[in-house]
Amino acid sequence: MPNSALPIAPTPRLQLRQISKRYPGCLANDAIDLRIAPGEIHALLGENGAGKSTLMKIIYGVIQADSGDLLWQGRRQSIAHPAQARSLGIGMVFQHFSLFETLSVAQNIALALGRGEGTPSQLEGRIREVSQRYGMPLEPQRLVHSLSIGERQRVEIVRCLMQDIRLLILDEPTSVLTPREVDDLFTTLRRLADEGCSILFISHKLAEVRALCHSATVLRAGRVAGHCIPAQCSDPELARLMVGDAAAMISDHPKAQGSHEFLRIDQLSWHSPDPFGCSLKAIDLTLRSGEIVGIAGVAGNGQDELLALLSGEQRLAADEARRICFAGQAVGHLYPDARRRNGLAFVPAERLGHGAVPELSLEDNALLSAFGQGLVRHGLIRRSRVRALAENIIQRFGVKTGDAQSPARSLSGGNLQKFILGREILQQPRLLIAAHPTWGVDVGAAASIHQALIALRDAGAAILVISEDLDELLQISDRIGALCSGRLSALKDCADTSLVEIGGWMAGDFTPSPSAPASAA
């Protein structure tokens, strides 16, 4: 296992020495050492809950360490708030963008820079110059809601670059990008590094880390588990550093054909009343019991609207109900609870607030969607059964938590996702619809989730997975398609397509590949 790092510069750009941070009942960071040289692209790896987010917040001034030293260009610093971090030349692009959708690109950047840097109109020339220089062209007058996800990320990065940045922190920057956008981003990051900017890159996509990063620090349970040069490591070696046991972390799942048709969507068109939404256009799709169908696409191309129509959160008129059928029965007009009685289980994209109520205990969150599983009798909650269900989910799906009384907000993203998925799977659904099932989830939790989905498929359930992670979709799906501007491509067997073809679908090119005919949707 390679364990060396790049040659150490005399004065690191950033150095952390014995950084510790404790929360009630949790030692989030335990005596962490980290150093990043000028021009270095340094990966920070680890499971959900390993302490990565806490460490980034300390560097960026969102929170303060309990002990230890932070040295910036050789001098000890106490960074009290993000504004001070930005003044030092530290910028951060969070996983969830912080942009005002109704404002223009220039207005969003002006808000971050402050009054002394000029008005939005005065900044337009600089925005064009900086964005063109780094291969991320932006039109300053465009409203953010009209931009693709990749373009919004450009706004976040350009906003940092206009502040004389010396260290750029990127948290899961490729999770919502197309393959072409990932390539463009990496070209920009390499250019920044060549100019001396240090980059701290947080990602769970190990192949990307190996392709981009000069070195890596791996956290496990709040401590440094090791250092390595990613290009000299395999995915299982990196996974072993992260989780201690790489068995089944990287696996190929056998494909399935499915049996009888369960879900049918027939010429589904729907006009979104949301001015920032996406209308659906004549969508056709069939999903068989015992198979997984993956739907790719850049966010904002109709995924949310399709999910709402399938889950029952948005209903069709009675005369349009047959546009969506479960096992031949029209359900397009039914409410969510009626669809659940017909075999539906649903894992939404948003964990907190949609998939779980943050303030409620895991026990109460288990009740929210599983109340029809004998947990309520004559209007009274059968608490012993609810508790047993929550404890069963925690045990069977390896959810790391104190107990079933822990509030949902206390769990890491990966553990909460495992809980929500387990809650739905243990209801033994005939149809499971899962949105972004492993978004921002570490490699160990992702493998656990994938194995649970495959097991449910093999038990005869029909599964629809909507995700922007093409590697994930190709790994677990039996057939795959893509959404673009509310239109759905034909579905093809995963073995008969490629990343290039799927990337074309995501960009709206639905022309069949000459090498392999598309299967009927």
C-alpha distance (Angstrom), angle and dihedral (degrees) to the residues before:
residue distance angle dihedral
M1 . . .
P2 3.82 . .
N3 3.75 109.5 .
S4 3.79 104.8 167.8
A5 3.78 125.5 101.2
L6 3.79 136.2 -151.3
P7 3.80 117.3 -67.9
I8 3.78 106.2 -74.3
A9 3.79 115.4 -115.0
P10 3.83 116.1 -130.7
T11 3.82 89.8 -114.4
P12 3.82 117.4 26.2
R13 3.78 117.7 -142.3
L14 3.82 88.6 -131.5
Q15 3.78 129.0 11.9
L16 3.80 127.9 179.8
R17 3.79 118.8 -165.2
Q18 3.81 122.0 -166.1
I19 3.82 93.9 -29.2
S20 3.81 112.2 -175.6
K21 3.80 131.6 178.1
R22 3.79 125.4 179.1
Y23 3.80 129.6 -166.7
P24 3.81 124.2 -173.7
G25 3.80 105.0 -67.0
C26 3.81 94.1 -4.1
L27 3.80 135.6 82.3
A28 3.82 97.6 -155.4
N29 3.83 96.9 178.3
D30 3.79 120.7 23.3
A31 3.84 116.2 -167.2
I32 3.81 95.2 -45.0
D33 3.81 121.2 -171.1
L34 3.81 120.3 -164.3
R35 3.79 135.0 160.5
I36 3.79 130.7 -174.8
A37 3.81 123.7 -170.2
P38 3.82 126.7 -145.8
G39 3.80 109.5 -83.1
E40 3.82 93.3 14.4
I41 3.81 123.9 133.9
H42 3.79 102.5 -149.5
A43 3.80 123.5 -173.4
L44 3.79 123.0 -145.9
L45 3.80 110.0 -156.7
G46 3.76 134.7 -179.2
E47 3.78 146.5 116.9
N48 3.79 121.9 -76.2
G49 3.79 104.9 -78.4
A50 3.81 93.0 25.8
G51 3.82 91.4 119.3
K52 3.83 102.1 -100.3
S53 3.80 96.9 125.6
T54 3.80 92.8 46.7
L55 3.80 91.0 51.4
M56 3.82 92.4 49.1
K57 3.79 91.2 50.0
I58 3.81 89.7 52.5
I59 3.82 91.8 51.7
Y60 3.82 91.6 46.8
G61 3.82 94.2 45.7
V62 3.81 97.9 -114.4
I63 3.81 89.9 122.6
Q64 3.80 133.6 7.8
A65 3.80 127.6 -122.6
D66 3.79 119.7 -114.6
S67 3.80 91.3 -137.6
G68 3.77 142.2 -6.2
D69 3.80 134.6 63.3
L70 3.80 133.5 -81.5
L71 3.81 113.9 -158.5
W72 3.80 119.7 -166.4
Q73 3.80 113.0 -164.1
G74 3.79 89.5 -20.9
R75 3.80 97.7 -47.7
R76 3.77 125.8 104.9
Q77 3.81 111.5 -114.7
S78 3.78 135.9 -174.4
I79 3.81 105.6 -155.0
A80 3.79 106.3 -157.8
H81 3.82 100.3 179.0
P82 3.84 141.9 -0.6
A83 3.81 92.7 -97.8
Q84 3.81 89.1 61.5
A85 3.83 90.0 47.8
R86 3.81 90.4 52.7
S87 3.81 90.9 48.6
L88 3.82 88.6 56.3
G89 3.80 90.9 51.0
I90 3.83 100.1 -97.8
G91 3.79 116.6 135.4
M92 3.78 130.4 178.0
V93 3.79 133.6 -162.1
F94 3.79 108.7 -160.2
Q95 3.80 124.5 -146.6
H96 3.80 89.4 -113.6
F97 3.79 109.1 51.6
S98 3.80 120.2 -123.1
L99 3.80 101.6 -146.5
F100 3.80 132.2 131.1
E101 3.80 104.8 -123.2
T102 3.82 96.0 -156.6
L103 3.82 92.9 53.2
S104 3.79 127.9 78.5
V105 3.79 125.9 -106.6
A106 3.81 90.5 -104.8
Q107 3.80 93.0 48.8
N108 3.81 92.1 51.4
I109 3.80 91.8 49.9
A110 3.81 92.5 45.5
L111 3.80 90.6 54.5
A112 3.80 90.5 55.7
L113 3.80 95.8 45.1
G114 3.80 96.8 49.0
R115 3.77 133.1 -134.2
G116 3.79 96.6 -63.0
E117 3.82 92.7 66.6
G118 3.80 96.4 61.2
T119 3.79 140.6 -99.8
P120 3.81 122.2 -59.1
S121 3.81 91.2 -99.7
Q122 3.82 91.0 49.4
L123 3.81 90.6 51.7
E124 3.81 96.2 52.0
G125 3.81 94.5 89.7
R126 3.82 92.7 50.2
I127 3.81 91.5 46.9
R128 3.79 91.7 53.5
E129 3.81 92.4 45.6
V130 3.82 95.9 48.1
S131 3.79 95.1 42.1
Q132 3.82 92.8 48.7
R133 3.79 92.2 45.5
Y134 3.79 92.1 58.2
G135 3.79 97.0 39.8
M136 3.81 95.5 -106.5
P137 3.82 103.4 110.6
L138 3.81 115.8 -163.1
E139 3.78 133.9 -177.8
P140 3.84 104.3 -137.9
Q141 3.81 95.8 -152.7
R142 3.81 96.5 53.8
L143 3.79 116.3 109.1
V144 3.79 113.5 -116.9
H145 3.83 94.0 -125.8
S146 3.82 88.6 63.4
L147 3.82 93.0 56.6
S148 3.79 127.1 94.5
I149 3.80 118.8 -118.5
G150 3.79 90.0 -102.1
E151 3.81 91.2 52.4
R152 3.80 91.0 49.2
Q153 3.77 89.3 54.4
R154 3.81 88.3 52.7
V155 3.81 88.4 56.3
E156 3.81 90.8 53.5
I157 3.81 92.7 48.8
V158 3.82 95.6 43.3
R159 3.81 88.5 49.2
C160 3.81 87.5 58.2
L161 3.81 94.2 43.9
M162 3.80 91.3 54.8
Q163 3.81 88.4 62.8
D164 3.83 97.3 65.2
I165 3.77 91.3 -101.5
R166 3.82 121.3 -157.3
L167 3.80 99.9 170.1
L168 3.80 121.5 33.4
I169 3.82 117.8 -166.9
L170 3.81 115.2 -159.8
D171 3.81 119.9 -170.0
E172 3.84 112.4 -159.1
P173 3.82 91.4 -33.4
T174 3.82 97.0 173.6
S175 3.80 100.1 47.0
V176 3.83 94.1 103.3
L177 3.82 101.8 28.6
T178 3.80 131.7 105.8
P179 3.83 117.7 -120.7
R180 3.82 90.4 -101.9
E181 3.81 91.5 50.8
V182 3.82 90.1 49.8
D183 3.82 89.9 53.6
D184 3.82 90.6 49.4
L185 3.81 91.5 48.7
F186 3.80 92.3 50.5
T187 3.80 90.8 50.3
T188 3.81 88.9 54.2
L189 3.81 93.5 46.8
R190 3.80 92.6 50.0
R191 3.80 90.0 50.8
L192 3.79 91.1 50.4
A193 3.79 90.3 50.2
D194 3.81 91.0 49.4
E195 3.81 87.6 55.9
G196 3.81 91.2 53.9
C197 3.81 101.8 -96.8
S198 3.80 113.7 140.9
I199 3.80 116.6 -136.1
L200 3.80 127.9 -159.0
F201 3.81 107.2 -160.7
I202 3.82 121.6 -164.7
S203 3.79 115.6 -168.6
H204 3.78 143.3 141.1
K205 3.82 92.1 -152.2
L206 3.77 100.6 99.3
A207 3.82 96.6 -172.0
E208 3.81 89.6 57.5
V209 3.79 91.8 48.2
R210 3.81 90.6 52.1
A211 3.82 91.6 48.4
L212 3.82 97.2 47.1
C213 3.79 114.3 24.2
H214 3.80 128.2 83.0
S215 3.80 94.2 -157.9
A216 3.78 141.3 -4.5
T217 3.77 141.7 -148.2
V218 3.81 116.3 -153.8
L219 3.81 122.4 -152.2
R220 3.78 124.4 -159.6
A221 3.81 123.2 179.3
G222 3.80 91.6 -15.9
R223 3.81 96.3 -51.2
V224 3.79 134.3 95.1
A225 3.81 106.5 -96.3
G226 3.79 95.7 -176.7
H227 3.79 150.2 -50.7
C228 3.79 127.9 -113.7
I229 3.78 147.5 160.2
P230 3.83 101.9 -108.1
A231 3.81 95.5 -152.1
Q232 3.81 88.5 62.5
C233 3.81 93.9 50.5
S234 3.79 134.1 78.1
D235 3.80 122.3 -133.5
P236 3.85 91.7 -104.8
E237 3.82 90.5 51.2
L238 3.80 91.4 52.4
A239 3.80 90.6 44.8
R240 3.81 90.3 51.1
L241 3.80 90.7 55.7
M242 3.81 90.0 49.5
V243 3.78 101.6 45.3
G244 3.80 105.6 13.6
D245 3.80 93.3 -122.9
A246 3.79 120.3 57.6
A247 3.81 94.9 -173.7
A248 3.82 109.9 133.2
M249 3.81 92.0 -2.2
I250 3.79 91.7 116.4
S251 3.78 111.7 31.2
D252 3.78 140.5 148.1
H253 3.78 114.6 -130.5
P254 3.80 119.6 -147.2
K255 3.78 114.8 -112.2
A256 3.81 123.8 -117.7
Q257 3.80 134.5 -153.5
G258 3.80 99.1 -149.8
S259 3.78 125.6 -141.1
H260 3.80 127.1 -121.3
E261 3.79 125.0 6.7
F262 3.81 114.5 -95.3
L263 3.84 107.9 164.5
R264 3.80 121.1 40.3
I265 3.78 125.0 178.9
D266 3.81 111.3 -170.8
Q267 3.82 121.5 -165.5
L268 3.80 92.0 -38.6
S269 3.79 111.7 -172.7
W270 3.77 122.4 170.8
H271 3.79 132.9 171.5
S272 3.80 113.5 -137.7
P273 3.82 113.1 -135.2
D274 3.81 89.0 -157.2
P275 3.83 110.4 97.7
F276 3.81 87.9 -144.7
G277 3.80 94.2 42.8
C278 3.81 130.9 96.8
S279 3.79 123.9 -118.4
L280 3.81 119.5 -136.7
K281 3.79 120.1 -123.4
A282 3.82 122.7 -154.0
I283 3.80 97.8 -46.3
D284 3.81 117.6 -168.8
L285 3.80 121.4 -173.1
T286 3.79 138.1 152.7
L287 3.79 124.7 -165.6
R288 3.80 122.9 -169.4
S289 3.78 128.9 -150.4
G290 3.79 109.9 -99.6
E291 3.81 97.9 30.2
I292 3.80 139.9 90.8
V293 3.79 119.5 -135.4
G294 3.81 116.7 -165.3
I295 3.79 123.7 -153.8
A296 3.81 115.7 -161.0
G297 3.79 128.1 -169.2
V298 3.77 144.6 128.2
A299 3.81 111.4 -86.8
G300 3.79 114.5 -90.6
N301 3.80 97.0 38.4
G302 3.80 97.6 108.3
Q303 3.80 102.3 -68.7
D304 3.81 95.0 119.5
E305 3.80 92.3 46.0
L306 3.81 93.3 48.9
L307 3.81 91.6 47.6
A308 3.81 91.5 50.5
L309 3.81 91.5 51.0
L310 3.81 93.1 47.6
S311 3.82 95.7 45.5
G312 3.81 94.2 47.3
E313 3.79 95.3 -116.2
Q314 3.80 84.2 117.6
R315 3.81 115.3 35.5
L316 3.78 133.3 -158.9
A317 3.79 125.2 -131.0
A318 3.81 114.5 -91.4
D319 3.81 92.7 -106.8
E320 3.81 89.5 54.5
A321 3.81 96.1 45.0
R322 3.81 94.5 107.4
R323 3.79 90.4 65.6
I324 3.83 84.3 85.9
C325 3.81 119.6 39.6
F326 3.81 133.7 176.4
A327 3.82 111.7 -157.1
G328 3.80 89.6 -21.1
Q329 3.82 94.9 -49.0
A330 3.80 119.2 119.2
V331 3.81 109.4 -120.3
G332 3.82 103.9 159.5
H333 3.81 91.6 106.5
L334 3.82 96.6 45.7
Y335 3.80 127.4 105.9
P336 3.84 119.3 -118.6
D337 3.80 95.1 -98.2
A338 3.81 91.7 53.5
R339 3.79 90.6 50.0
R340 3.79 90.0 50.6
R341 3.80 88.8 54.3
N342 3.80 86.1 55.1
G343 3.80 91.7 56.8
L344 3.83 106.0 -84.4
A345 3.81 125.0 142.0
F346 3.79 120.9 179.4
V347 3.82 134.7 -158.7
P348 3.84 107.7 -170.8
A349 3.79 125.7 -150.9
E350 3.81 94.2 -117.9
R351 3.78 110.7 66.7
L352 3.80 101.3 -172.8
G353 3.78 113.1 52.6
H354 3.81 96.5 9.9
G355 3.79 107.2 37.8
A356 3.81 94.6 28.4
V357 3.80 139.2 7.6
P358 3.84 106.5 -116.8
E359 3.81 97.1 -144.1
L360 3.80 96.8 45.7
S361 3.79 123.7 88.6
L362 3.78 121.2 -107.2
E363 3.80 87.2 -108.7
D364 3.79 92.0 58.0
N365 3.80 91.7 42.6
A366 3.79 89.1 55.1
L367 3.80 88.4 57.5
L368 3.81 94.3 52.4
S369 3.80 97.6 79.4
A370 3.82 101.4 11.1
F371 3.81 97.4 57.6
G372 3.80 89.6 112.5
Q373 3.81 91.9 62.3
G374 3.78 95.9 84.8
L375 3.82 94.0 -78.1
V376 3.81 94.0 120.9
R377 3.81 125.6 50.3
H378 3.80 125.5 -178.0
G379 3.80 88.6 -14.0
L380 3.81 93.8 -54.4
I381 3.80 124.4 114.4
R382 3.81 113.6 -120.7
R383 3.78 96.0 -140.2
S384 3.79 97.1 -172.7
R385 3.80 90.8 57.0
V386 3.79 92.9 46.2
R387 3.80 90.4 50.8
A388 3.79 91.3 47.8
L389 3.81 91.1 51.4
A390 3.82 92.9 50.0
E391 3.80 92.0 48.1
N392 3.81 90.6 47.4
I393 3.81 90.8 53.1
I394 3.81 91.5 48.9
Q395 3.81 92.6 49.4
R396 3.81 100.6 41.1
F397 3.80 96.6 43.7
G398 3.79 98.2 39.3
V399 3.81 96.0 -118.5
K400 3.80 109.9 -178.8
T401 3.80 106.8 -139.2
G402 3.77 141.1 119.7
D403 3.81 96.5 -106.7
A404 3.79 142.3 -52.4
Q405 3.81 90.3 -71.7
S406 3.81 93.0 63.3
P407 3.82 113.1 113.4
A408 3.80 115.8 -110.7
R409 3.81 91.6 -119.9
S410 3.83 90.5 62.7
L411 3.81 92.5 66.9
S412 3.79 125.4 88.2
G413 3.79 115.9 -112.6
G414 3.79 93.8 -102.0
N415 3.78 94.8 48.6
L416 3.79 93.2 47.1
Q417 3.80 89.2 49.8
K418 3.80 90.5 52.3
F419 3.80 89.6 50.5
I420 3.82 93.8 50.1
L421 3.80 92.3 45.7
G422 3.80 91.3 47.1
R423 3.80 91.2 50.0
E424 3.80 90.0 55.9
I425 3.81 97.5 41.1
L426 3.82 94.4 50.2
Q427 3.81 88.1 60.0
Q428 3.83 85.7 68.5
P429 3.80 95.2 -130.5
R430 3.78 124.1 -162.6
L431 3.82 88.9 -146.4
L432 3.81 126.0 29.4
I433 3.79 120.2 -171.0
A434 3.82 112.7 -167.8
A435 3.79 124.7 -176.5
H436 3.82 117.4 -156.3
P437 3.82 91.6 -23.8
T438 3.83 95.6 -174.4
W439 3.82 102.7 28.2
G440 3.81 107.1 151.2
V441 3.81 91.0 -6.0
D442 3.81 121.3 138.7
V443 3.79 122.7 -112.7
G444 3.78 94.7 -100.5
A445 3.80 95.3 50.1
A446 3.82 90.6 43.2
A447 3.80 90.9 54.6
S448 3.81 90.3 49.0
I449 3.81 91.5 50.2
H450 3.81 92.4 47.4
Q451 3.80 91.4 50.8
A452 3.81 90.7 50.3
L453 3.81 91.2 51.4
I454 3.80 92.5 48.5
A455 3.82 91.1 48.8
L456 3.82 90.7 50.9
R457 3.81 90.1 49.1
D458 3.79 91.5 49.9
A459 3.82 88.5 51.4
G460 3.81 87.6 61.3
A461 3.80 105.2 -95.4
A462 3.78 123.4 139.5
I463 3.81 110.6 -126.7
L464 3.80 129.8 -165.0
V465 3.82 115.6 -169.0
I466 3.80 121.1 -170.0
S467 3.79 114.2 -167.1
E468 3.81 144.8 143.1
D469 3.82 90.7 -140.3
L470 3.80 104.3 97.8
D471 3.80 94.2 -176.5
E472 3.79 89.4 56.3
L473 3.80 93.8 46.9
L474 3.80 93.3 49.6
Q475 3.80 90.5 47.3
I476 3.80 98.6 53.0
S477 3.82 106.0 20.1
D478 3.78 126.2 92.6
R479 3.81 93.2 -162.9
I480 3.78 129.7 15.9
G481 3.81 141.8 -164.7
A482 3.80 137.4 162.0
L483 3.79 139.5 -128.2
C484 3.80 122.6 -135.4
S485 3.81 124.7 171.0
G486 3.80 91.1 -17.5
R487 3.82 94.6 -51.3
L488 3.81 124.2 113.9
S489 3.79 123.0 -144.5
A490 3.78 122.0 -135.4
L491 3.80 113.7 -83.7
K492 3.80 119.3 -110.7
D493 3.77 134.4 -173.6
C494 3.81 107.4 -97.2
A495 3.79 89.8 -124.7
D496 3.81 90.0 59.7
T497 3.80 99.0 52.7
S498 3.81 139.9 54.8
L499 3.80 142.2 -147.0
V500 3.80 88.9 -100.9
E501 3.80 93.5 54.9
I502 3.81 93.6 44.5
G503 3.81 89.5 48.3
G504 3.80 87.3 54.8
W505 3.80 91.0 51.8
M506 3.80 89.4 50.8
A507 3.80 88.0 55.1
G508 3.83 92.2 49.1
D509 3.82 100.4 -97.7
F510 3.80 102.5 133.2
T511 3.83 94.7 166.0
P512 3.82 107.6 135.8
S513 3.78 115.2 -110.4
P514 3.83 110.7 -110.0
S515 3.80 91.3 -139.0
A516 3.79 96.7 62.4
P517 3.81 129.5 14.8
A518 3.79 117.5 -124.9
S519 3.75 116.4 -108.2
A520 3.76 117.6 -123.4
A521 3.77 113.9 -82.2
